Amino acid sequence: MKNSRQTPSIHAGSMADIAFLLLIFFLVTTIIPNDKGILRKLPPNCEQPPCIGDILERNILRLQLNQDGELFANDNLIPMNELKKTLMVFIDNNGDKSCSYCKGEGIATFSENPSKAIIALQTDRKSRYKDFIAIQVELNKAYLELREQYVSTTFNGRTFSELSKVEMKQVQKAYPLLLSEAHLK
């Protein structure tokens, strides 16, 4: 008598079905994070040239971030913790005395009014991303604080979140975020 040792065969057809079902289950139940990033609105397209108007040098605050993480505002080295204050003084300056809601001192070398204040941010290609984000955060804080001050004085102590869409547009028109970003060589 022959001693036969046969191993029983395993049917792999159902294993493929199970693997396919597991794959579909994980695809359906997996949540893909939706990072928003930094929200910025691009300028509108130029319909009739010339699109570049005359911009006075006093209306431009030039911020430069070098590869060592040093921040310069109009060629003066400033610490990152003073950036918000520098931005607010520049934006809310009221240099031409046309802004009735501005609280600025009217310094001759700073912006004429908030609607003409341009922030020109230049970063070195080798600068750290965290420094760039820190500047963006301080920029947003400065505009948020200026807009909140405007809302509290103009809309009888209400907060920004309590405003209608038309009122929010009025606030954004009073303090528009005019930002130009470029890379240094």
TORTORFI-207887 format. One record per residue: residue in three letters; x, y, z of N, C-alpha, C, CB in turn. Coordinates in steps of 0.02 Angstrom, whole numbers. Glycine has a CB too. Example, Ala and Ser with C-alpha at 12.3 -4.5 7.8 and 13.67 -1.06 7.14 Angstrom:
REM residues 2
+-----+--------+--------+--------+--------+--------+--------+--------+--------+--------+--------+--------+--------+
:   r :   n_px :   n_py :   n_pz :  ca_px :  ca_py :  ca_pz :   c_px :   c_py :   c_pz :  cb_px :  cb_py :  cb_pz :
+-----+--------+--------+--------+--------+--------+--------+--------+--------+--------+--------+--------+--------+
: ALA :    660 :   -284 :    390 :    615 :   -225 :    390 :    660 :   -165 :    390 :    565 :   -224 :    452 :
: SER :    642 :   -112 :    354 :    684 :    -53 :    357 :    645 :      2 :    394 :    704 :    -30 :    286 :
+-----+--------+--------+--------+--------+--------+--------+--------+--------+--------+--------+--------+--------+
END
This chain:
REM residues 185
+-----+--------+--------+--------+--------+--------+--------+--------+--------+--------+--------+--------+--------+
:   r :   n_px :   n_py :   n_pz :  ca_px :  ca_py :  ca_pz :   c_px :   c_py :   c_pz :  cb_px :  cb_py :  cb_pz :
+-----+--------+--------+--------+--------+--------+--------+--------+--------+--------+--------+--------+--------+
: MET :     41 :    -58 :      0 :      0 :      0 :      0 :     44 :     62 :      0 :    -47 :      0 :     60 :
: LYS :     23 :    105 :    -41 :     60 :    166 :    -50 :     41 :    216 :      3 :     48 :    195 :   -119 :
: ASN :     91 :    249 :     29 :     77 :    302 :     78 :     72 :    368 :     39 :    134 :    306 :    134 :
: SER :     13 :    392 :     32 :      5 :    454 :     -6 :     -7 :    513 :     40 :    -53 :    447 :    -57 :
: ARG :     36 :    559 :     31 :     27 :    620 :     71 :     11 :    677 :     23 :     92 :    637 :    114 :
: GLN :    -49 :    691 :     18 :    -70 :    746 :    -24 :    -95 :    802 :     21 :   -124 :    724 :    -75 :
: THR :    -73 :    860 :      6 :    -98 :    917 :     43 :   -162 :    941 :     10 :    -45 :    974 :     48 :
: PRO :   -210 :    957 :     51 :   -272 :    980 :     21 :   -262 :   1047 :    -15 :   -327 :    987 :     75 :
: SER :   -294 :   1058 :    -68 :   -286 :   1121 :   -106 :   -332 :   1175 :    -77 :   -302 :   1110 :   -180 :
: ILE :   -308 :   1235 :    -80 :   -346 :   1293 :    -55 :   -370 :   1332 :   -115 :   -303 :   1338 :     -6 :
: HIS :   -433 :   1345 :   -115 :   -461 :   1383 :   -171 :   -449 :   1457 :   -158 :   -537 :   1368 :   -179 :
: ALA :   -412 :   1489 :   -202 :   -393 :   1559 :   -194 :   -443 :   1607 :   -226 :   -325 :   1571 :   -223 :
: GLY :   -492 :   1582 :   -259 :   -542 :   1625 :   -292 :   -579 :   1669 :   -243 :   -591 :   1582 :   -330 :
: SER :   -598 :   1642 :   -187 :   -635 :   1683 :   -138 :   -588 :   1732 :   -102 :   -669 :   1637 :    -87 :
: MET :   -523 :   1717 :    -98 :   -476 :   1763 :    -66 :   -471 :   1828 :   -106 :   -407 :   1731 :    -59 :
: ALA :   -472 :   1824 :   -171 :   -469 :   1883 :   -213 :   -532 :   1925 :   -203 :   -461 :   1864 :   -288 :
: ASP :   -588 :   1894 :   -196 :   -651 :   1931 :   -182 :   -648 :   1967 :   -115 :   -711 :   1883 :   -184 :
: ILE :   -621 :   1933 :    -66 :   -615 :   1963 :      1 :   -566 :   2022 :     -1 :   -592 :   1911 :     54 :
: ALA :   -510 :   2014 :    -34 :   -462 :   2069 :    -39 :   -492 :   2129 :    -75 :   -398 :   2045 :    -76 :
: PHE :   -530 :   2115 :   -128 :   -563 :   2169 :   -165 :   -614 :   2206 :   -121 :   -598 :   2141 :   -228 :
: LEU :   -653 :   2169 :    -83 :   -702 :   2200 :    -38 :   -668 :   2241 :     17 :   -746 :   2146 :     -5 :
: LEU :   -612 :   2216 :     43 :   -575 :   2255 :     93 :   -547 :   2319 :     63 :   -518 :   2213 :    122 :
: LEU :   -522 :   2315 :      2 :   -496 :   2375 :    -32 :   -551 :   2427 :    -40 :   -466 :   2356 :   -100 :
: ILE :   -608 :   2407 :    -63 :   -665 :   2453 :    -70 :   -685 :   2482 :     -3 :   -725 :   2418 :   -104 :
: PHE :   -687 :   2440 :     49 :   -706 :   2464 :    115 :   -658 :   2519 :    139 :   -706 :   2406 :    166 :
: PHE :   -592 :   2508 :    131 :   -544 :   2559 :    154 :   -546 :   2622 :    111 :   -474 :   2529 :    153 :
: LEU :   -559 :   2616 :     47 :   -566 :   2675 :      4 :   -626 :   2717 :     23 :   -571 :   2654 :    -69 :
: VAL :   -680 :   2684 :     40 :   -742 :   2720 :     58 :   -737 :   2752 :    126 :   -802 :   2673 :     55 :
: THR :   -705 :   2719 :    173 :   -703 :   2744 :    242 :   -644 :   2790 :    258 :   -703 :   2687 :    289 :
: THR :   -596 :   2794 :    214 :   -537 :   2836 :    227 :   -555 :   2910 :    217 :   -479 :   2816 :    180 :
: ILE :   -533 :   2950 :    263 :   -544 :   3022 :    260 :   -480 :   3055 :    234 :   -565 :   3052 :    329 :
: ILE :   -486 :   3093 :    180 :   -429 :   3128 :    153 :   -431 :   3199 :    181 :   -430 :   3128 :     74 :
: PRO :   -377 :   3219 :    216 :   -378 :   3287 :    244 :   -379 :   3340 :    189 :   -316 :   3298 :    289 :
: ASN :   -417 :   3392 :    202 :   -423 :   3447 :    154 :   -390 :   3509 :    182 :   -498 :   3461 :    137 :
: ASP :   -325 :   3516 :    170 :   -289 :   3574 :    194 :   -307 :   3635 :    152 :   -212 :   3562 :    193 :
: LYS :   -321 :   3689 :    185 :   -341 :   3749 :    149 :   -282 :   3794 :    130 :   -389 :   3788 :    191 :
: GLY :   -230 :   3794 :    170 :   -173 :   3837 :    154 :   -188 :   3910 :    171 :   -154 :   3830 :     81 :
: ILE :   -154 :   3954 :    137 :   -162 :   4026 :    148 :   -209 :   4052 :     95 :    -93 :   4063 :    145 :
: LEU :   -264 :   4081 :    118 :   -314 :   4107 :     71 :   -293 :   4176 :     46 :   -383 :   4110 :    104 :
: ARG :   -285 :   4182 :    -18 :   -269 :   4246 :    -50 :   -311 :   4252 :   -112 :   -194 :   4251 :    -66 :
: LYS :   -333 :   4312 :   -126 :   -371 :   4326 :   -187 :   -324 :   4357 :   -238 :   -432 :   4372 :   -172 :
: LEU :   -322 :   4327 :   -297 :   -280 :   4354 :   -350 :   -310 :   4418 :   -378 :   -270 :   4302 :   -406 :
: PRO :   -268 :   4463 :   -402 :   -295 :   4525 :   -431 :   -333 :   4509 :   -496 :   -238 :   4576 :   -445 :
: PRO :   -381 :   4552 :   -513 :   -419 :   4540 :   -575 :   -375 :   4549 :   -637 :   -479 :   4587 :   -579 :
: ASN :   -397 :   4518 :   -692 :   -361 :   4526 :   -755 :   -364 :   4597 :   -779 :   -389 :   4478 :   -808 :
: CYS :   -312 :   4618 :   -812 :   -310 :   4685 :   -841 :   -348 :   4684 :   -907 :   -236 :   4709 :   -852 :
: GLU :   -399 :   4725 :   -912 :   -440 :   4726 :   -972 :   -419 :   4781 :  -1021 :   -512 :   4734 :   -955 :
: GLN :   -396 :   4837 :   -994 :   -376 :   4892 :  -1038 :   -308 :   4918 :  -1014 :   -429 :   4949 :  -1039 :
: PRO :   -254 :   4905 :  -1051 :   -189 :   4932 :  -1032 :   -187 :   5007 :  -1035 :   -133 :   4903 :  -1077 :
: PRO :   -147 :   5041 :  -1000 :    -97 :   5017 :   -953 :   -130 :   5000 :   -885 :    -40 :   5068 :   -943 :
: CYS :   -110 :   4945 :   -857 :   -141 :   4921 :   -795 :   -102 :   4942 :   -733 :   -147 :   4846 :   -797 :
: ILE :    -42 :   4964 :   -742 :     -2 :   4985 :   -685 :     -8 :   5060 :   -677 :     73 :   4964 :   -693 :
: GLY :    -37 :   5080 :   -621 :    -43 :   5152 :   -608 :     18 :   5177 :   -572 :   -106 :   5166 :   -566 :
: ASP :     20 :   5241 :   -562 :     76 :   5271 :   -526 :     68 :   5256 :   -451 :     80 :   5347 :   -538 :
: ILE :    119 :   5225 :   -423 :    119 :   5208 :   -352 :    176 :   5246 :   -319 :    126 :   5131 :   -340 :
: LEU :    159 :   5285 :   -270 :    211 :   5322 :   -233 :    252 :   5274 :   -191 :    179 :   5377 :   -189 :
: GLU :    315 :   5287 :   -185 :    360 :   5244 :   -147 :    339 :   5241 :    -73 :    432 :   5270 :   -153 :
: ARG :    310 :   5294 :    -48 :    289 :   5294 :     23 :    233 :   5245 :     37 :    268 :   5364 :     43 :
: ASN :    196 :   5225 :    -15 :    141 :   5179 :     -7 :    162 :   5105 :     -9 :     89 :   5191 :    -60 :
: ILE :    227 :   5093 :    -16 :    252 :   5024 :    -19 :    295 :   5010 :     42 :    292 :   5012 :    -85 :
: LEU :    276 :   4958 :     79 :    318 :   4934 :    134 :    353 :   4871 :    109 :    276 :   4920 :    199 :
: ARG :    418 :   4876 :    100 :    457 :   4820 :     72 :    483 :   4777 :    129 :    516 :   4847 :     29 :
: LEU :    457 :   4716 :    132 :    480 :   4666 :    180 :    524 :   4617 :    143 :    420 :   4630 :    214 :
: GLN :    583 :   4604 :    171 :    630 :   4557 :    141 :    650 :   4506 :    192 :    692 :   4594 :    112 :
: LEU :    643 :   4443 :    174 :    663 :   4387 :    217 :    722 :   4353 :    184 :    604 :   4337 :    230 :
: ASN :    779 :   4353 :    218 :    838 :   4322 :    188 :    844 :   4249 :    210 :    902 :   4360 :    208 :
: GLN :    894 :   4215 :    185 :    902 :   4143 :    198 :    919 :   4128 :    271 :    955 :   4115 :    153 :
: ASP :    942 :   4178 :    308 :    959 :   4169 :    379 :    900 :   4182 :    425 :   1016 :   4215 :    398 :
: GLY :    841 :   4198 :    396 :    782 :   4211 :    436 :    778 :   4282 :    461 :    779 :   4163 :    493 :
: GLU :    821 :   4326 :    437 :    819 :   4396 :    458 :    767 :   4433 :    416 :    888 :   4429 :    450 :
: LEU :    729 :   4475 :    449 :    675 :   4513 :    417 :    693 :   4586 :    414 :    608 :   4502 :    454 :
: PHE :    687 :   4615 :    355 :    701 :   4685 :    344 :    638 :   4720 :    321 :    759 :   4695 :    293 :
: ALA :    623 :   4777 :    351 :    567 :   4819 :    330 :    597 :   4884 :    304 :    515 :   4832 :    388 :
: ASN :    589 :   4896 :    239 :    620 :   4954 :    206 :    694 :   4959 :    225 :    583 :   5019 :    226 :
: ASP :    729 :   4904 :    218 :    802 :   4898 :    229 :    823 :   4906 :    302 :    837 :   4949 :    188 :
: ASN :    777 :   4905 :    348 :    793 :   4908 :    420 :    777 :   4840 :    451 :    754 :   4965 :    456 :
: LEU :    826 :   4811 :    486 :    817 :   4746 :    519 :    767 :   4754 :    576 :    885 :   4718 :    544 :
: ILE :    715 :   4712 :    576 :    666 :   4713 :    631 :    656 :   4642 :    656 :    598 :   4745 :    608 :
: PRO :    643 :   4635 :    721 :    627 :   4568 :    747 :    556 :   4548 :    726 :    634 :   4566 :    825 :
: MET :    544 :   4484 :    721 :    479 :   4458 :    699 :    423 :   4481 :    746 :    481 :   4382 :    695 :
: ASN :    437 :   4488 :    810 :    384 :   4507 :    857 :    364 :   4580 :    851 :    406 :   4493 :    928 :
: GLU :    400 :   4620 :    812 :    381 :   4690 :    800 :    348 :   4700 :    732 :    442 :   4735 :    805 :
: LEU :    341 :   4647 :    694 :    314 :   4653 :    626 :    241 :   4677 :    626 :    319 :   4586 :    590 :
: LYS :    200 :   4649 :    670 :    129 :   4669 :    672 :    122 :   4743 :    686 :     91 :   4628 :    725 :
: LYS :    159 :   4768 :    735 :    156 :   4839 :    752 :    180 :   4882 :    693 :    198 :   4853 :    815 :
: THR :    234 :   4861 :    661 :    260 :   4898 :    603 :    208 :   4901 :    547 :    325 :   4865 :    578 :
: LEU :    177 :   4844 :    534 :    125 :   4841 :    482 :     66 :   4887 :    499 :    101 :   4770 :    473 :
: MET :     43 :   4885 :    560 :    -15 :   4925 :    580 :      0 :   5000 :    575 :    -36 :   4908 :    651 :
: VAL :     59 :   5021 :    596 :     78 :   5091 :    592 :     82 :   5113 :    519 :    145 :   5104 :    628 :
: PHE :    110 :   5070 :    477 :    116 :   5087 :    406 :     47 :   5091 :    372 :    159 :   5035 :    370 :
: ILE :      6 :   5042 :    382 :    -59 :   5038 :    348 :   -107 :   5093 :    372 :    -91 :   4969 :    360 :
: ASP :   -110 :   5104 :    436 :   -159 :   5150 :    466 :   -131 :   5221 :    474 :   -182 :   5124 :    535 :
: ASN :    -83 :   5240 :    433 :    -47 :   5302 :    442 :    -88 :   5365 :    431 :     11 :   5303 :    396 :
: ASN :   -129 :   5366 :    378 :   -169 :   5425 :    360 :   -124 :   5484 :    341 :   -215 :   5445 :    418 :
: GLY :    -77 :   5470 :    297 :    -28 :   5520 :    276 :    -58 :   5577 :    235 :     25 :   5488 :    237 :
: ASP :   -113 :   5564 :    199 :   -144 :   5617 :    159 :   -205 :   5647 :    192 :   -162 :   5590 :     90 :
: LYS :   -219 :   5627 :    254 :   -275 :   5653 :    294 :   -344 :   5643 :    262 :   -264 :   5728 :    307 :
: SER :   -349 :   5593 :    217 :   -413 :   5579 :    184 :   -453 :   5525 :    220 :   -401 :   5559 :    112 :
: CYS :   -423 :   5493 :    268 :   -454 :   5436 :    303 :   -484 :   5460 :    369 :   -402 :   5379 :    315 :
: SER :   -550 :   5459 :    373 :   -584 :   5483 :    433 :   -582 :   5432 :    490 :   -656 :   5501 :    417 :
: TYR :   -573 :   5368 :    475 :   -574 :   5315 :    525 :   -504 :   5293 :    547 :   -612 :   5256 :    499 :
: CYS :   -452 :   5319 :    515 :   -382 :   5300 :    531 :   -360 :   5332 :    596 :   -334 :   5319 :    474 :
: LYS :   -317 :   5297 :    631 :   -290 :   5323 :    694 :   -215 :   5338 :    689 :   -304 :   5274 :    751 :
: GLY :   -190 :   5340 :    628 :   -118 :   5350 :    618 :    -95 :   5420 :    632 :   -100 :   5332 :    547 :
: GLU :    -30 :   5428 :    634 :      1 :   5492 :    652 :     16 :   5535 :    591 :     64 :   5480 :    690 :
: GLY :      6 :   5510 :    531 :     20 :   5549 :    471 :     94 :   5558 :    457 :    -12 :   5616 :    477 :
: ILE :    133 :   5507 :    468 :    206 :   5509 :    456 :    218 :   5515 :    381 :    241 :   5445 :    485 :
: ALA :    261 :   5559 :    361 :    272 :   5575 :    290 :    302 :   5517 :    250 :    316 :   5635 :    284 :
: THR :    336 :   5471 :    282 :    368 :   5416 :    245 :    324 :   5352 :    244 :    435 :   5399 :    276 :
: PHE :    266 :   5354 :    276 :    222 :   5295 :    276 :    163 :   5307 :    229 :    197 :   5280 :    347 :
: SER :    119 :   5259 :    224 :     66 :   5260 :    173 :     19 :   5319 :    181 :     26 :   5196 :    177 :
: GLU :    -11 :   5337 :    124 :    -59 :   5392 :    123 :   -123 :   5373 :    159 :    -74 :   5413 :     51 :
: ASN :   -149 :   5313 :    145 :   -207 :   5287 :    180 :   -210 :   5212 :    169 :   -273 :   5322 :    156 :
: PRO :   -253 :   5175 :    205 :   -254 :   5102 :    200 :   -270 :   5076 :    131 :   -304 :   5075 :    249 :
: SER :   -308 :   5112 :     91 :   -326 :   5087 :     25 :   -268 :   5092 :    -25 :   -385 :   5125 :     -2 :
: LYS :   -214 :   5126 :     -6 :   -156 :   5132 :    -49 :    -95 :   5097 :    -22 :   -139 :   5205 :    -61 :
: ALA :   -100 :   5069 :     38 :    -42 :   5036 :     71 :    -30 :   4967 :     40 :    -54 :   5029 :    147 :
: ILE :     29 :   4958 :     12 :     48 :   4895 :    -20 :    105 :   4863 :     20 :     69 :   4906 :    -95 :
: ILE :     98 :   4799 :     34 :    150 :   4762 :     68 :    185 :   4720 :     15 :    121 :   4716 :    126 :
: ALA :    250 :   4733 :      4 :    289 :   4696 :    -45 :    335 :   4649 :     -8 :    330 :   4745 :    -92 :
: LEU :    319 :   4585 :    -10 :    357 :   4534 :     26 :    403 :   4497 :    -22 :    309 :   4483 :     62 :
: GLN :    467 :   4500 :     -8 :    517 :   4466 :    -48 :    553 :   4415 :     -4 :    567 :   4515 :    -80 :
: THR :    556 :   4354 :    -29 :    589 :   4301 :     10 :    646 :   4271 :    -31 :    539 :   4246 :     30 :
: ASP :    698 :   4252 :      4 :    753 :   4217 :    -28 :    731 :   4145 :    -41 :    818 :   4220 :     17 :
: ARG :    756 :   4117 :    -94 :    737 :   4048 :   -111 :    758 :   3998 :    -57 :    767 :   4028 :   -178 :
: LYS :    809 :   4016 :    -19 :    834 :   3971 :     33 :    806 :   3987 :    102 :    909 :   3973 :     35 :
: SER :    760 :   4035 :    107 :    731 :   4051 :    172 :    686 :   3994 :    194 :    693 :   4118 :    169 :
: ARG :    678 :   3989 :    259 :    638 :   3935 :    288 :    564 :   3948 :    279 :    655 :   3925 :    362 :
: TYR :    528 :   3895 :    267 :    456 :   3900 :    257 :    421 :   3925 :    321 :    427 :   3832 :    236 :
: LYS :    445 :   3904 :    379 :    414 :   3925 :    442 :    420 :   4000 :    452 :    445 :   3887 :    501 :
: ASP :    475 :   4031 :    428 :    482 :   4103 :    433 :    433 :   4139 :    387 :    554 :   4124 :    416 :
: PHE :    424 :   4111 :    327 :    375 :   4139 :    280 :    305 :   4136 :    310 :    378 :   4101 :    213 :
: ILE :    288 :   4080 :    339 :    221 :   4072 :    370 :    214 :   4119 :    430 :    210 :   3998 :    392 :
: ALA :    267 :   4128 :    468 :    264 :   4174 :    526 :    249 :   4245 :    502 :    331 :   4173 :    565 :
: ILE :    277 :   4266 :    446 :    263 :   4332 :    418 :    191 :   4336 :    396 :    310 :   4348 :    358 :
: GLN :    166 :   4284 :    363 :     96 :   4283 :    341 :     49 :   4287 :    401 :     81 :   4219 :    301 :
: VAL :     66 :   4253 :    455 :     24 :   4255 :    516 :     22 :   4325 :    545 :     50 :   4205 :    568 :
: GLU :     80 :   4357 :    550 :     83 :   4425 :    577 :     46 :   4475 :    532 :    156 :   4447 :    585 :
: LEU :     50 :   4465 :    467 :     14 :   4507 :    419 :    -61 :   4500 :    429 :     33 :   4488 :    347 :
: ASN :    -84 :   4438 :    436 :   -155 :   4427 :    448 :   -178 :   4456 :    515 :   -171 :   4352 :    446 :
: LYS :   -136 :   4449 :    566 :   -153 :   4478 :    632 :   -160 :   4554 :    628 :    -99 :   4459 :    684 :
: ALA :   -115 :   4586 :    592 :   -117 :   4659 :    587 :   -181 :   4681 :    552 :    -56 :   4685 :    548 :
: TYR :   -198 :   4650 :    496 :   -259 :   4668 :    461 :   -321 :   4651 :    502 :   -262 :   4634 :    393 :
: LEU :   -320 :   4595 :    536 :   -377 :   4575 :    578 :   -389 :   4626 :    633 :   -366 :   4506 :    608 :
: GLU :   -335 :   4647 :    665 :   -343 :   4696 :    720 :   -367 :   4764 :    693 :   -276 :   4706 :    757 :
: LEU :   -340 :   4786 :    637 :   -363 :   4850 :    608 :   -437 :   4845 :    587 :   -319 :   4869 :    547 :
: ARG :   -456 :   4790 :    558 :   -526 :   4781 :    537 :   -572 :   4776 :    597 :   -533 :   4719 :    494 :
: GLU :   -550 :   4743 :    650 :   -592 :   4739 :    711 :   -601 :   4808 :    743 :   -559 :   4690 :    763 :
: GLN :   -548 :   4848 :    743 :   -554 :   4917 :    769 :   -604 :   4956 :    727 :   -485 :   4953 :    769 :
: TYR :   -600 :   4949 :    662 :   -646 :   4984 :    617 :   -718 :   4962 :    629 :   -627 :   4971 :    543 :
: VAL :   -728 :   4897 :    638 :   -795 :   4870 :    650 :   -823 :   4896 :    716 :   -794 :   4793 :    650 :
: SER :   -783 :   4895 :    768 :   -808 :   4917 :    833 :   -826 :   4991 :    835 :   -757 :   4902 :    887 :
: THR :   -790 :   5032 :    797 :   -806 :   5104 :    797 :   -860 :   5121 :    747 :   -743 :   5145 :    782 :
: THR :   -862 :   5088 :    690 :   -909 :   5105 :    637 :   -977 :   5072 :    647 :   -881 :   5085 :    570 :
: PHE :   -978 :   5011 :    673 :  -1040 :   4974 :    679 :  -1063 :   4965 :    751 :  -1032 :   4906 :    646 :
: ASN :  -1053 :   5015 :    791 :  -1079 :   5019 :    860 :  -1061 :   4959 :    903 :  -1152 :   5026 :    858 :
: GLY :   -998 :   4941 :    905 :   -974 :   4890 :    950 :   -988 :   4819 :    929 :  -1004 :   4901 :   1016 :
: ARG :  -1015 :   4808 :    870 :  -1027 :   4739 :    847 :   -960 :   4707 :    828 :  -1076 :   4738 :    786 :
: THR :   -960 :   4642 :    821 :   -900 :   4607 :    800 :   -904 :   4591 :    726 :   -889 :   4541 :    841 :
: PHE :   -848 :   4572 :    697 :   -844 :   4558 :    626 :   -891 :   4501 :    606 :   -772 :   4540 :    606 :
: SER :   -898 :   4451 :    649 :   -941 :   4393 :    634 :  -1015 :   4411 :    634 :   -927 :   4337 :    683 :
: GLU :  -1034 :   4467 :    664 :  -1104 :   4487 :    667 :  -1125 :   4531 :    608 :  -1117 :   4525 :    731 :
: LEU :  -1079 :   4545 :    563 :  -1093 :   4590 :    507 :  -1126 :   4552 :    449 :  -1030 :   4624 :    483 :
: SER :  -1163 :   4589 :    409 :  -1191 :   4561 :    347 :  -1136 :   4558 :    294 :  -1252 :   4602 :    322 :
: LYS :  -1149 :   4526 :    238 :  -1099 :   4521 :    185 :  -1082 :   4589 :    156 :  -1123 :   4474 :    129 :
: VAL :  -1132 :   4633 :    151 :  -1120 :   4700 :    125 :  -1075 :   4739 :    173 :  -1187 :   4737 :    114 :
: GLU :  -1088 :   4732 :    237 :  -1047 :   4767 :    287 :   -975 :   4739 :    289 :  -1079 :   4761 :    357 :
: MET :   -969 :   4673 :    279 :   -902 :   4642 :    277 :   -862 :   4669 :    218 :   -907 :   4565 :    274 :
: LYS :   -895 :   4677 :    162 :   -861 :   4705 :    103 :   -840 :   4777 :    115 :   -907 :   4702 :     41 :
: GLN :   -880 :   4814 :    153 :   -862 :   4883 :    171 :   -799 :   4883 :    214 :   -921 :   4918 :    209 :
: VAL :   -795 :   4837 :    261 :   -735 :   4832 :    303 :   -674 :   4813 :    262 :   -747 :   4780 :    360 :
: GLN :   -682 :   4765 :    216 :   -626 :   4745 :    174 :   -606 :   4801 :    126 :   -644 :   4683 :    135 :
: LYS :   -653 :   4843 :    106 :   -636 :   4899 :     64 :   -600 :   4954 :    104 :   -700 :   4929 :     31 :
: ALA :   -617 :   4960 :    167 :   -583 :   5010 :    210 :   -511 :   4989 :    223 :   -621 :   5018 :    276 :
: TYR :   -499 :   4924 :    232 :   -432 :   4898 :    244 :   -418 :   4840 :    196 :   -424 :   4875 :    318 :
: PRO :   -406 :   4855 :    132 :   -392 :   4801 :     85 :   -322 :   4773 :     94 :   -401 :   4827 :     12 :
: LEU :   -316 :   4708 :     87 :   -251 :   4676 :     93 :   -218 :   4677 :     24 :   -258 :   4603 :    119 :
: LEU :   -171 :   4722 :     14 :   -135 :   4729 :    -48 :    -65 :   4701 :    -37 :   -132 :   4805 :    -73 :
: LEU :    -53 :   4641 :    -64 :      9 :   4605 :    -51 :     41 :   4585 :   -117 :     -4 :   4544 :     -7 :
: SER :    105 :   4598 :   -122 :    144 :   4576 :   -180 :    199 :   4530 :   -153 :    174 :   4637 :   -219 :
: GLU :    204 :   4470 :   -183 :    254 :   4422 :   -161 :    303 :   4407 :   -218 :    221 :   4358 :   -136 :
: ALA :    367 :   4406 :   -202 :    419 :   4391 :   -252 :    476 :   4353 :   -218 :    445 :   4456 :   -286 :
: HIS :    515 :   4319 :   -258 :    574 :   4284 :   -233 :    637 :   4323 :   -251 :    578 :   4212 :   -262 :
: LEU :    684 :   4324 :   -205 :    749 :   4353 :   -219 :    793 :   4300 :   -250 :    782 :   4383 :   -155 :
: LYS :    845 :   4320 :   -282 :    892 :   4272 :   -312 :    933 :   4238 :   -260 :    937 :   4305 :   -363 :
+-----+--------+--------+--------+--------+--------+--------+--------+--------+--------+--------+--------+--------+
END
